Amino acid sequence: MGEPVSKRLYSVKEAGKYLGRSPWGIRHLIWEGHLPQVRQGRRVMVDIVDMDKFIEKHKRESNDGYDLSQEEAGLDNG
C-alpha cells in the first residue's frame, strides 16, 4: 500500500480553525487579497501552502516588548 494522501485544500471553516480565525475572518482575508482562494464552482477552498505562507509572512519576533502583554513584558505589578 502507498502512503496516505494528506489533505491540501481546506474549506473556509477548516481554514478558520487552522489559522485561529472565524470563517468570516477568512473570507475577509480572501476578499482583501491577503489569502488566495481555489474555487470549485461556488465552493471556496484555501490551499494549506497559502495558509502557511500567510503565517510566515505575518510572523515576527519581538525583542523590545511592544508585542507582549504587560505580564509577559514583566510590567505587571499585580
PDB file of N, CA, C and O in Angstrom:
ATOM      1  N   MET A   1       0.815  -1.184   0.000  1.00  0.00           N
ATOM      2  CA  MET A   1       0.000   0.000   0.000  1.00  0.00           C
ATOM      3  C   MET A   1       0.860   1.250   0.000  1.00  0.00           C
ATOM      4  O   MET A   1       1.962   1.259   0.548  1.00  0.00           O
ATOM      5  N   GLY A   2       0.343   2.314  -0.624  1.00  0.00           N
ATOM      6  CA  GLY A   2       1.082   3.563  -0.695  1.00  0.00           C
ATOM      7  C   GLY A   2       0.895   4.418   0.541  1.00  0.00           C
ATOM      8  O   GLY A   2       0.158   4.078   1.466  1.00  0.00           O
ATOM      9  N   GLU A   3       1.571   5.506   0.521  1.00  0.00           N
ATOM     10  CA  GLU A   3       1.470   6.473   1.609  1.00  0.00           C
ATOM     11  C   GLU A   3       0.078   7.099   1.630  1.00  0.00           C
ATOM     12  O   GLU A   3      -0.517   7.283   0.568  1.00  0.00           O
ATOM     13  N   PRO A   4      -0.461   7.432   2.804  1.00  0.00           N
ATOM     14  CA  PRO A   4      -1.748   8.122   2.842  1.00  0.00           C
ATOM     15  C   PRO A   4      -1.609   9.522   2.254  1.00  0.00           C
ATOM     16  O   PRO A   4      -0.598  10.192   2.460  1.00  0.00           O
ATOM     17  N   VAL A   5      -2.618   9.953   1.529  1.00  0.00           N
ATOM     18  CA  VAL A   5      -2.594  11.265   0.901  1.00  0.00           C
ATOM     19  C   VAL A   5      -3.013  12.309   1.935  1.00  0.00           C
ATOM     20  O   VAL A   5      -4.068  12.188   2.557  1.00  0.00           O
ATOM     21  N   SER A   6      -2.193  13.317   2.111  1.00  0.00           N
ATOM     22  CA  SER A   6      -2.541  14.370   3.062  1.00  0.00           C
ATOM     23  C   SER A   6      -3.427  15.401   2.363  1.00  0.00           C
ATOM     24  O   SER A   6      -3.328  15.611   1.154  1.00  0.00           O
ATOM     25  N   LYS A   7      -4.261  16.014   3.122  1.00  0.00           N
ATOM     26  CA  LYS A   7      -5.214  16.981   2.601  1.00  0.00           C
ATOM     27  C   LYS A   7      -4.504  18.284   2.281  1.00  0.00           C
ATOM     28  O   LYS A   7      -3.682  18.755   3.068  1.00  0.00           O
ATOM     29  N   ARG A   8      -4.815  18.871   1.131  1.00  0.00           N
ATOM     30  CA  ARG A   8      -4.188  20.124   0.738  1.00  0.00           C
ATOM     31  C   ARG A   8      -5.172  21.285   0.715  1.00  0.00           C
ATOM     32  O   ARG A   8      -4.809  22.402   1.085  1.00  0.00           O
ATOM     33  N   LEU A   9      -6.399  21.049   0.293  1.00  0.00           N
ATOM     34  CA  LEU A   9      -7.397  22.112   0.226  1.00  0.00           C
ATOM     35  C   LEU A   9      -8.340  22.037   1.420  1.00  0.00           C
ATOM     36  O   LEU A   9      -8.818  20.964   1.788  1.00  0.00           O
ATOM     37  N   TYR A  10      -8.596  23.190   2.014  1.00  0.00           N
ATOM     38  CA  TYR A  10      -9.437  23.282   3.196  1.00  0.00           C
ATOM     39  C   TYR A  10     -10.627  24.202   2.913  1.00  0.00           C
ATOM     40  O   TYR A  10     -10.504  25.189   2.187  1.00  0.00           O
ATOM     41  N   SER A  11     -11.760  23.870   3.489  1.00  0.00           N
ATOM     42  CA  SER A  11     -12.926  24.746   3.389  1.00  0.00           C
ATOM     43  C   SER A  11     -12.645  26.025   4.185  1.00  0.00           C
ATOM     44  O   SER A  11     -11.680  26.093   4.946  1.00  0.00           O
ATOM     45  N   VAL A  12     -13.486  27.020   4.002  1.00  0.00           N
ATOM     46  CA  VAL A  12     -13.324  28.274   4.743  1.00  0.00           C
ATOM     47  C   VAL A  12     -13.406  28.008   6.245  1.00  0.00           C
ATOM     48  O   VAL A  12     -12.641  28.579   7.022  1.00  0.00           O
ATOM     49  N   LYS A  13     -14.320  27.152   6.646  1.00  0.00           N
ATOM     50  CA  LYS A  13     -14.464  26.817   8.067  1.00  0.00           C
ATOM     51  C   LYS A  13     -13.206  26.130   8.600  1.00  0.00           C
ATOM     52  O   LYS A  13     -12.715  26.469   9.677  1.00  0.00           O
ATOM     53  N   GLU A  14     -12.690  25.163   7.838  1.00  0.00           N
ATOM     54  CA  GLU A  14     -11.474  24.456   8.254  1.00  0.00           C
ATOM     55  C   GLU A  14     -10.271  25.394   8.267  1.00  0.00           C
ATOM     56  O   GLU A  14      -9.422  25.307   9.154  1.00  0.00           O
ATOM     57  N   ALA A  15     -10.196  26.294   7.278  1.00  0.00           N
ATOM     58  CA  ALA A  15      -9.096  27.271   7.237  1.00  0.00           C
ATOM     59  C   ALA A  15      -9.149  28.169   8.460  1.00  0.00           C
ATOM     60  O   ALA A  15      -8.114  28.551   9.007  1.00  0.00           O
ATOM     61  N   GLY A  16     -10.356  28.504   8.884  1.00  0.00           N
ATOM     62  CA  GLY A  16     -10.509  29.318  10.095  1.00  0.00           C
ATOM     63  C   GLY A  16      -9.951  28.615  11.316  1.00  0.00           C
ATOM     64  O   GLY A  16      -9.283  29.235  12.144  1.00  0.00           O
ATOM     65  N   LYS A  17     -10.222  27.329  11.431  1.00  0.00           N
ATOM     66  CA  LYS A  17      -9.681  26.567  12.562  1.00  0.00           C
ATOM     67  C   LYS A  17      -8.168  26.499  12.485  1.00  0.00           C
ATOM     68  O   LYS A  17      -7.482  26.612  13.501  1.00  0.00           O
ATOM     69  N   TYR A  18      -7.645  26.313  11.275  1.00  0.00           N
ATOM     70  CA  TYR A  18      -6.188  26.205  11.080  1.00  0.00           C
ATOM     71  C   TYR A  18      -5.486  27.511  11.452  1.00  0.00           C
ATOM     72  O   TYR A  18      -4.422  27.499  12.071  1.00  0.00           O
ATOM     73  N   LEU A  19      -6.098  28.648  11.065  1.00  0.00           N
ATOM     74  CA  LEU A  19      -5.469  29.955  11.308  1.00  0.00           C
ATOM     75  C   LEU A  19      -5.966  30.639  12.582  1.00  0.00           C
ATOM     76  O   LEU A  19      -5.507  31.732  12.917  1.00  0.00           O
ATOM     77  N   GLY A  20      -6.890  30.009  13.288  1.00  0.00           N
ATOM     78  CA  GLY A  20      -7.390  30.592  14.530  1.00  0.00           C
ATOM     79  C   GLY A  20      -8.281  31.800  14.297  1.00  0.00           C
ATOM     80  O   GLY A  20      -8.266  32.745  15.085  1.00  0.00           O
ATOM     81  N   ARG A  21      -9.058  31.777  13.222  1.00  0.00           N
ATOM     82  CA  ARG A  21      -9.960  32.875  12.885  1.00  0.00           C
ATOM     83  C   ARG A  21     -11.348  32.318  12.601  1.00  0.00           C
ATOM     84  O   ARG A  21     -11.521  31.114  12.415  1.00  0.00           O
ATOM     85  N   SER A  22     -12.311  33.190  12.572  1.00  0.00           N
ATOM     86  CA  SER A  22     -13.661  32.780  12.218  1.00  0.00           C
ATOM     87  C   SER A  22     -13.748  32.580  10.707  1.00  0.00           C
ATOM     88  O   SER A  22     -12.893  33.073   9.971  1.00  0.00           O
ATOM     89  N   PRO A  23     -14.770  31.863  10.236  1.00  0.00           N
ATOM     90  CA  PRO A  23     -14.953  31.752   8.786  1.00  0.00           C
ATOM     91  C   PRO A  23     -15.094  33.127   8.111  1.00  0.00           C
ATOM     92  O   PRO A  23     -14.583  33.328   7.009  1.00  0.00           O
ATOM     93  N   TRP A  24     -15.773  34.057   8.757  1.00  0.00           N
ATOM     94  CA  TRP A  24     -15.890  35.406   8.180  1.00  0.00           C
ATOM     95  C   TRP A  24     -14.535  36.107   8.135  1.00  0.00           C
ATOM     96  O   TRP A  24     -14.260  36.872   7.211  1.00  0.00           O
ATOM     97  N   GLY A  25     -13.688  35.848   9.132  1.00  0.00           N
ATOM     98  CA  GLY A  25     -12.343  36.416   9.111  1.00  0.00           C
ATOM     99  C   GLY A  25     -11.544  35.897   7.930  1.00  0.00           C
ATOM    100  O   GLY A  25     -10.790  36.643   7.303  1.00  0.00           O
ATOM    101  N   ILE A  26     -11.712  34.607   7.627  1.00  0.00           N
ATOM    102  CA  ILE A  26     -11.043  34.012   6.457  1.00  0.00           C
ATOM    103  C   ILE A  26     -11.583  34.638   5.180  1.00  0.00           C
ATOM    104  O   ILE A  26     -10.813  34.967   4.277  1.00  0.00           O
ATOM    105  N   ARG A  27     -12.905  34.807   5.095  1.00  0.00           N
ATOM    106  CA  ARG A  27     -13.498  35.427   3.903  1.00  0.00           C
ATOM    107  C   ARG A  27     -12.949  36.839   3.695  1.00  0.00           C
ATOM    108  O   ARG A  27     -12.662  37.234   2.565  1.00  0.00           O
ATOM    109  N   HIS A  28     -12.802  37.595   4.781  1.00  0.00           N
ATOM    110  CA  HIS A  28     -12.252  38.950   4.664  1.00  0.00           C
ATOM    111  C   HIS A  28     -10.810  38.920   4.171  1.00  0.00           C
ATOM    112  O   HIS A  28     -10.422  39.752   3.351  1.00  0.00           O
ATOM    113  N   LEU A  29     -10.016  37.977   4.656  1.00  0.00           N
ATOM    114  CA  LEU A  29      -8.637  37.853   4.177  1.00  0.00           C
ATOM    115  C   LEU A  29      -8.617  37.547   2.684  1.00  0.00           C
ATOM    116  O   LEU A  29      -7.767  38.061   1.956  1.00  0.00           O
ATOM    117  N   ILE A  30      -9.547  36.714   2.225  1.00  0.00           N
ATOM    118  CA  ILE A  30      -9.643  36.391   0.798  1.00  0.00           C
ATOM    119  C   ILE A  30     -10.067  37.627   0.013  1.00  0.00           C
ATOM    120  O   ILE A  30      -9.437  37.972  -0.987  1.00  0.00           O
ATOM    121  N   TRP A  31     -11.136  38.299   0.462  1.00  0.00           N
ATOM    122  CA  TRP A  31     -11.656  39.471  -0.253  1.00  0.00           C
ATOM    123  C   TRP A  31     -10.638  40.600  -0.336  1.00  0.00           C
ATOM    124  O   TRP A  31     -10.593  41.334  -1.323  1.00  0.00           O
ATOM    125  N   GLU A  32      -9.810  40.735   0.720  1.00  0.00           N
ATOM    126  CA  GLU A  32      -8.807  41.803   0.751  1.00  0.00           C
ATOM    127  C   GLU A  32      -7.530  41.411   0.009  1.00  0.00           C
ATOM    128  O   GLU A  32      -6.604  42.216  -0.091  1.00  0.00           O
ATOM    129  N   GLY A  33      -7.469  40.188  -0.510  1.00  0.00           N
ATOM    130  CA  GLY A  33      -6.319  39.744  -1.291  1.00  0.00           C
ATOM    131  C   GLY A  33      -5.150  39.248  -0.467  1.00  0.00           C
ATOM    132  O   GLY A  33      -4.052  39.080  -0.997  1.00  0.00           O
ATOM    133  N   HIS A  34      -5.362  39.006   0.831  1.00  0.00           N
ATOM    134  CA  HIS A  34      -4.278  38.528   1.690  1.00  0.00           C
ATOM    135  C   HIS A  34      -4.118  37.015   1.640  1.00  0.00           C
ATOM    136  O   HIS A  34      -3.065  36.484   1.995  1.00  0.00           O
ATOM    137  N   LEU A  35      -5.170  36.319   1.195  1.00  0.00           N
ATOM    138  CA  LEU A  35      -5.150  34.868   1.165  1.00  0.00           C
ATOM    139  C   LEU A  35      -5.800  34.404  -0.137  1.00  0.00           C
ATOM    140  O   LEU A  35      -6.984  34.658  -0.357  1.00  0.00           O
ATOM    141  N   PRO A  36      -5.040  33.724  -1.006  1.00  0.00           N
ATOM    142  CA  PRO A  36      -5.608  33.250  -2.275  1.00  0.00           C
ATOM    143  C   PRO A  36      -6.692  32.189  -2.044  1.00  0.00           C
ATOM    144  O   PRO A  36      -6.696  31.496  -1.027  1.00  0.00           O
ATOM    145  N   GLN A  37      -7.595  32.083  -2.997  1.00  0.00           N
ATOM    146  CA  GLN A  37      -8.656  31.095  -2.918  1.00  0.00           C
ATOM    147  C   GLN A  37      -8.600  30.152  -4.116  1.00  0.00           C
ATOM    148  O   GLN A  37      -8.081  30.501  -5.176  1.00  0.00           O
ATOM    149  N   VAL A  38      -9.137  28.966  -3.927  1.00  0.00           N
ATOM    150  CA  VAL A  38      -9.306  27.999  -5.007  1.00  0.00           C
ATOM    151  C   VAL A  38     -10.809  27.790  -5.117  1.00  0.00           C
ATOM    152  O   VAL A  38     -11.448  27.351  -4.161  1.00  0.00           O
ATOM    153  N   ARG A  39     -11.380  28.103  -6.281  1.00  0.00           N
ATOM    154  CA  ARG A  39     -12.821  27.981  -6.470  1.00  0.00           C
ATOM    155  C   ARG A  39     -13.144  26.666  -7.172  1.00  0.00           C
ATOM    156  O   ARG A  39     -12.520  26.305  -8.170  1.00  0.00           O
ATOM    157  N   GLN A  40     -14.114  25.975  -6.638  1.00  0.00           N
ATOM    158  CA  GLN A  40     -14.663  24.769  -7.257  1.00  0.00           C
ATOM    159  C   GLN A  40     -16.158  25.024  -7.409  1.00  0.00           C
ATOM    160  O   GLN A  40     -16.954  24.667  -6.540  1.00  0.00           O
ATOM    161  N   GLY A  41     -16.528  25.650  -8.533  1.00  0.00           N
ATOM    162  CA  GLY A  41     -17.906  26.085  -8.692  1.00  0.00           C
ATOM    163  C   GLY A  41     -18.176  27.204  -7.695  1.00  0.00           C
ATOM    164  O   GLY A  41     -17.489  28.225  -7.700  1.00  0.00           O
ATOM    165  N   ARG A  42     -19.166  27.013  -6.849  1.00  0.00           N
ATOM    166  CA  ARG A  42     -19.467  28.005  -5.807  1.00  0.00           C
ATOM    167  C   ARG A  42     -18.649  27.785  -4.543  1.00  0.00           C
ATOM    168  O   ARG A  42     -18.593  28.649  -3.669  1.00  0.00           O
ATOM    169  N   ARG A  43     -18.027  26.638  -4.457  1.00  0.00           N
ATOM    170  CA  ARG A  43     -17.273  26.281  -3.253  1.00  0.00           C
ATOM    171  C   ARG A  43     -15.932  26.997  -3.229  1.00  0.00           C
ATOM    172  O   ARG A  43     -15.202  27.004  -4.220  1.00  0.00           O
ATOM    173  N   VAL A  44     -15.616  27.593  -2.098  1.00  0.00           N
ATOM    174  CA  VAL A  44     -14.345  28.299  -1.916  1.00  0.00           C
ATOM    175  C   VAL A  44     -13.450  27.453  -1.019  1.00  0.00           C
ATOM    176  O   VAL A  44     -13.840  27.059   0.080  1.00  0.00           O
ATOM    177  N   MET A  45     -12.245  27.182  -1.507  1.00  0.00           N
ATOM    178  CA  MET A  45     -11.275  26.389  -0.758  1.00  0.00           C
ATOM    179  C   MET A  45     -10.001  27.208  -0.589  1.00  0.00           C
ATOM    180  O   MET A  45      -9.734  28.135  -1.354  1.00  0.00           O
ATOM    181  N   VAL A  46      -9.220  26.849   0.426  1.00  0.00           N
ATOM    182  CA  VAL A  46      -7.955  27.530   0.690  1.00  0.00           C
ATOM    183  C   VAL A  46      -6.851  26.477   0.737  1.00  0.00           C
ATOM    184  O   VAL A  46      -6.983  25.449   1.401  1.00  0.00           O
ATOM    185  N   ASP A  47      -5.779  26.747   0.031  1.00  0.00           N
ATOM    186  CA  ASP A  47      -4.637  25.837  -0.040  1.00  0.00           C
ATOM    187  C   ASP A  47      -3.807  25.959   1.241  1.00  0.00           C
ATOM    188  O   ASP A  47      -3.502  27.067   1.683  1.00  0.00           O
ATOM    189  N   ILE A  48      -3.448  24.833   1.827  1.00  0.00           N
ATOM    190  CA  ILE A  48      -2.658  24.845   3.059  1.00  0.00           C
ATOM    191  C   ILE A  48      -1.298  25.515   2.839  1.00  0.00           C
ATOM    192  O   ILE A  48      -0.751  26.127   3.757  1.00  0.00           O
ATOM    193  N   VAL A  49      -0.757  25.399   1.630  1.00  0.00           N
ATOM    194  CA  VAL A  49       0.526  26.054   1.319  1.00  0.00           C
ATOM    195  C   VAL A  49       0.368  27.574   1.444  1.00  0.00           C
ATOM    196  O   VAL A  49       1.245  28.249   1.984  1.00  0.00           O
ATOM    197  N   ASP A  50      -0.750  28.106   0.945  1.00  0.00           N
ATOM    198  CA  ASP A  50      -1.004  29.545   1.055  1.00  0.00           C
ATOM    199  C   ASP A  50      -1.224  29.971   2.504  1.00  0.00           C
ATOM    200  O   ASP A  50      -0.811  31.060   2.904  1.00  0.00           O
ATOM    201  N   MET A  51      -1.874  29.112   3.290  1.00  0.00           N
ATOM    202  CA  MET A  51      -2.069  29.439   4.710  1.00  0.00           C
ATOM    203  C   MET A  51      -0.725  29.472   5.435  1.00  0.00           C
ATOM    204  O   MET A  51      -0.486  30.348   6.266  1.00  0.00           O
ATOM    205  N   ASP A  52       0.149  28.517   5.117  1.00  0.00           N
ATOM    206  CA  ASP A  52       1.474  28.506   5.741  1.00  0.00           C
ATOM    207  C   ASP A  52       2.288  29.730   5.319  1.00  0.00           C
ATOM    208  O   ASP A  52       3.018  30.296   6.132  1.00  0.00           O
ATOM    209  N   LYS A  53       2.168  30.142   4.058  1.00  0.00           N
ATOM    210  CA  LYS A  53       2.849  31.356   3.593  1.00  0.00           C
ATOM    211  C   LYS A  53       2.310  32.582   4.323  1.00  0.00           C
ATOM    212  O   LYS A  53       3.076  33.472   4.691  1.00  0.00           O
ATOM    213  N   PHE A  54       0.993  32.632   4.533  1.00  0.00           N
ATOM    214  CA  PHE A  54       0.374  33.734   5.269  1.00  0.00           C
ATOM    215  C   PHE A  54       0.942  33.808   6.686  1.00  0.00           C
ATOM    216  O   PHE A  54       1.267  34.887   7.180  1.00  0.00           O
ATOM    217  N   ILE A  55       1.055  32.653   7.328  1.00  0.00           N
ATOM    218  CA  ILE A  55       1.609  32.606   8.689  1.00  0.00           C
ATOM    219  C   ILE A  55       3.047  33.114   8.694  1.00  0.00           C
ATOM    220  O   ILE A  55       3.404  33.947   9.527  1.00  0.00           O
ATOM    221  N   GLU A  56       3.870  32.624   7.781  1.00  0.00           N
ATOM    222  CA  GLU A  56       5.278  33.039   7.740  1.00  0.00           C
ATOM    223  C   GLU A  56       5.414  34.525   7.436  1.00  0.00           C
ATOM    224  O   GLU A  56       6.281  35.196   7.995  1.00  0.00           O
ATOM    225  N   LYS A  57       4.568  35.040   6.557  1.00  0.00           N
ATOM    226  CA  LYS A  57       4.624  36.462   6.200  1.00  0.00           C
ATOM    227  C   LYS A  57       4.288  37.349   7.390  1.00  0.00           C
ATOM    228  O   LYS A  57       4.833  38.444   7.525  1.00  0.00           O
ATOM    229  N   HIS A  58       3.394  36.882   8.252  1.00  0.00           N
ATOM    230  CA  HIS A  58       2.946  37.700   9.371  1.00  0.00           C
ATOM    231  C   HIS A  58       3.609  37.328  10.695  1.00  0.00           C
ATOM    232  O   HIS A  58       3.285  37.892  11.741  1.00  0.00           O
ATOM    233  N   LYS A  59       4.527  36.390  10.642  1.00  0.00           N
ATOM    234  CA  LYS A  59       5.257  36.009  11.851  1.00  0.00           C
ATOM    235  C   LYS A  59       6.327  37.048  12.133  1.00  0.00           C
ATOM    236  O   LYS A  59       7.000  37.524  11.219  1.00  0.00           O
ATOM    237  N   ARG A  60       6.473  37.386  13.364  1.00  0.00           N
ATOM    238  CA  ARG A  60       7.527  38.334  13.724  1.00  0.00           C
ATOM    239  C   ARG A  60       8.034  38.016  15.121  1.00  0.00           C
ATOM    240  O   ARG A  60       7.336  37.429  15.948  1.00  0.00           O
ATOM    241  N   GLU A  61       9.246  38.416  15.346  1.00  0.00           N
ATOM    242  CA  GLU A  61       9.844  38.255  16.665  1.00  0.00           C
ATOM    243  C   GLU A  61       9.901  39.621  17.306  1.00  0.00           C
ATOM    244  O   GLU A  61      10.065  40.637  16.631  1.00  0.00           O
ATOM    245  N   SER A  62       9.766  39.631  18.599  1.00  0.00           N
ATOM    246  CA  SER A  62       9.832  40.905  19.298  1.00  0.00           C
ATOM    247  C   SER A  62      10.830  40.792  20.441  1.00  0.00           C
ATOM    248  O   SER A  62      10.708  39.936  21.317  1.00  0.00           O
ATOM    249  N   ASN A  63      11.796  41.658  20.407  1.00  0.00           N
ATOM    250  CA  ASN A  63      12.765  41.713  21.497  1.00  0.00           C
ATOM    251  C   ASN A  63      12.602  42.982  22.321  1.00  0.00           C
ATOM    252  O   ASN A  63      13.252  43.149  23.353  1.00  0.00           O
ATOM    253  N   ASP A  64      11.718  43.887  21.852  1.00  0.00           N
ATOM    254  CA  ASP A  64      11.565  45.155  22.547  1.00  0.00           C
ATOM    255  C   ASP A  64      10.372  45.182  23.495  1.00  0.00           C
ATOM    256  O   ASP A  64      10.190  46.168  24.209  1.00  0.00           O
ATOM    257  N   GLY A  65       9.554  44.132  23.526  1.00  0.00           N
ATOM    258  CA  GLY A  65       8.434  44.068  24.444  1.00  0.00           C
ATOM    259  C   GLY A  65       7.157  44.701  23.941  1.00  0.00           C
ATOM    260  O   GLY A  65       6.130  44.607  24.614  1.00  0.00           O
ATOM    261  N   TYR A  66       7.179  45.342  22.787  1.00  0.00           N
ATOM    262  CA  TYR A  66       5.982  46.011  22.294  1.00  0.00           C
ATOM    263  C   TYR A  66       4.873  45.038  21.923  1.00  0.00           C
ATOM    264  O   TYR A  66       3.700  45.408  21.981  1.00  0.00           O
ATOM    265  N   ASP A  67       5.201  43.819  21.547  1.00  0.00           N
ATOM    266  CA  ASP A  67       4.194  42.847  21.155  1.00  0.00           C
ATOM    267  C   ASP A  67       3.763  41.970  22.333  1.00  0.00           C
ATOM    268  O   ASP A  67       2.933  41.077  22.163  1.00  0.00           O
ATOM    269  N   LEU A  68       4.298  42.205  23.482  1.00  0.00           N
ATOM    270  CA  LEU A  68       3.996  41.376  24.634  1.00  0.00           C
ATOM    271  C   LEU A  68       2.970  42.056  25.529  1.00  0.00           C
ATOM    272  O   LEU A  68       2.878  43.283  25.560  1.00  0.00           O
ATOM    273  N   SER A  69       2.202  41.252  26.255  1.00  0.00           N
ATOM    274  CA  SER A  69       1.304  41.821  27.250  1.00  0.00           C
ATOM    275  C   SER A  69       2.156  42.388  28.382  1.00  0.00           C
ATOM    276  O   SER A  69       3.355  42.119  28.456  1.00  0.00           O
ATOM    277  N   GLN A  70       1.541  43.166  29.258  1.00  0.00           N
ATOM    278  CA  GLN A  70       2.302  43.736  30.373  1.00  0.00           C
ATOM    279  C   GLN A  70       2.877  42.644  31.261  1.00  0.00           C
ATOM    280  O   GLN A  70       3.991  42.772  31.769  1.00  0.00           O
ATOM    281  N   GLU A  71       2.113  41.566  31.447  1.00  0.00           N
ATOM    282  CA  GLU A  71       2.597  40.459  32.277  1.00  0.00           C
ATOM    283  C   GLU A  71       3.808  39.787  31.621  1.00  0.00           C
ATOM    284  O   GLU A  71       4.802  39.499  32.289  1.00  0.00           O
ATOM    285  N   GLU A  72       3.718  39.539  30.310  1.00  0.00           N
ATOM    286  CA  GLU A  72       4.839  38.891  29.608  1.00  0.00           C
ATOM    287  C   GLU A  72       6.064  39.790  29.571  1.00  0.00           C
ATOM    288  O   GLU A  72       7.193  39.299  29.594  1.00  0.00           O
ATOM    289  N   ALA A  73       5.856  41.098  29.512  1.00  0.00           N
ATOM    290  CA  ALA A  73       6.962  42.035  29.459  1.00  0.00           C
ATOM    291  C   ALA A  73       7.544  42.318  30.840  1.00  0.00           C
ATOM    292  O   ALA A  73       8.522  43.055  30.963  1.00  0.00           O
ATOM    293  N   GLY A  74       6.938  41.729  31.888  1.00  0.00           N
ATOM    294  CA  GLY A  74       7.433  41.944  33.250  1.00  0.00           C
ATOM    295  C   GLY A  74       6.962  43.260  33.852  1.00  0.00           C
ATOM    296  O   GLY A  74       7.552  43.746  34.816  1.00  0.00           O
ATOM    297  N   LEU A  75       5.910  43.838  33.295  1.00  0.00           N
ATOM    298  CA  LEU A  75       5.416  45.120  33.792  1.00  0.00           C
ATOM    299  C   LEU A  75       4.183  44.971  34.669  1.00  0.00           C
ATOM    300  O   LEU A  75       3.650  45.969  35.155  1.00  0.00           O
ATOM    301  N   ASP A  76       3.722  43.751  34.881  1.00  0.00           N
ATOM    302  CA  ASP A  76       2.528  43.527  35.690  1.00  0.00           C
ATOM    303  C   ASP A  76       2.899  43.702  37.151  1.00  0.00           C
ATOM    304  O   ASP A  76       3.746  42.976  37.672  1.00  0.00           O
ATOM    305  N   ASN A  77       2.280  44.646  37.804  1.00  0.00           N
ATOM    306  CA  ASN A  77       2.587  44.952  39.199  1.00  0.00           C
ATOM    307  C   ASN A  77       1.656  44.247  40.160  1.00  0.00           C
ATOM    308  O   ASN A  77       1.692  44.503  41.363  1.00  0.00           O
ATOM    309  N   GLY A  78       0.802  43.341  39.630  1.00  0.00           N
ATOM    310  CA  GLY A  78      -0.206  42.688  40.474  1.00  0.00           C
ATOM    311  C   GLY A  78       0.319  41.476  41.033  1.00  0.00           C
ATOM    312  O   GLY A  78      -0.380  40.784  41.772  1.00  0.00           O
TER     313      GLY A  78
END
